[in-house]
Amino acid sequence: MILAHGGTVGFLAELAVLIVPVIVLVVLAKRKTVTEDQEEKRDER
């Protein structure tokens, strides 16, 4: 996949396509856990 593009730009494009969805998932997961933790604390009070 990466070699087909050739050059640094193609390489960076491939990396972006692979990494961006992962970052999005991580951010969403962190937000989810944070909101869940806050809800649990509210329930305790």
C-alpha positions in Angstrom: 0.0 0.0 0.0 2.6 2.5 1.1 5.1 1.7 -1.7 2.4 2.1 -4.4 2.3 5.9 -3.7 6.0 6.5 -3.7 7.5 9.6 -2.0 7.1 11.1 1.5 3.7 12.7 0.8 2.1 9.3 -0.1 3.7 7.8 2.9 2.3 10.5 5.2 -1.1 10.1 3.6 -1.1 6.4 4.3 -0.1 7.0 7.9 -2.8 9.6 8.3 -5.5 7.3 6.9 -4.4 4.6 9.4 -3.7 6.7 12.4 -6.6 9.2 12.4 -9.4 6.7 13.0 -7.4 5.2 15.8 -7.0 8.6 17.4 -10.7 9.3 17.1 -11.6 6.0 18.7 -9.2 6.6 21.6 -10.5 10.1 22.2 -14.1 8.9 22.1 -13.2 6.0 24.5 -11.6 8.4 26.9 -14.6 10.8 26.9 -16.9 7.8 27.4 -14.9 6.6 30.5 -14.7 10.1 31.9 -18.4 10.7 31.7 -19.1 7.3 33.2 -16.7 8.1 36.1 -18.5 11.4 36.7 -21.9 9.7 36.7 -20.7 7.1 39.2 -19.4 9.9 41.5 -22.7 11.6 41.3 -24.5 8.4 42.1 -22.3 7.9 45.2 -23.2 11.4 46.5 
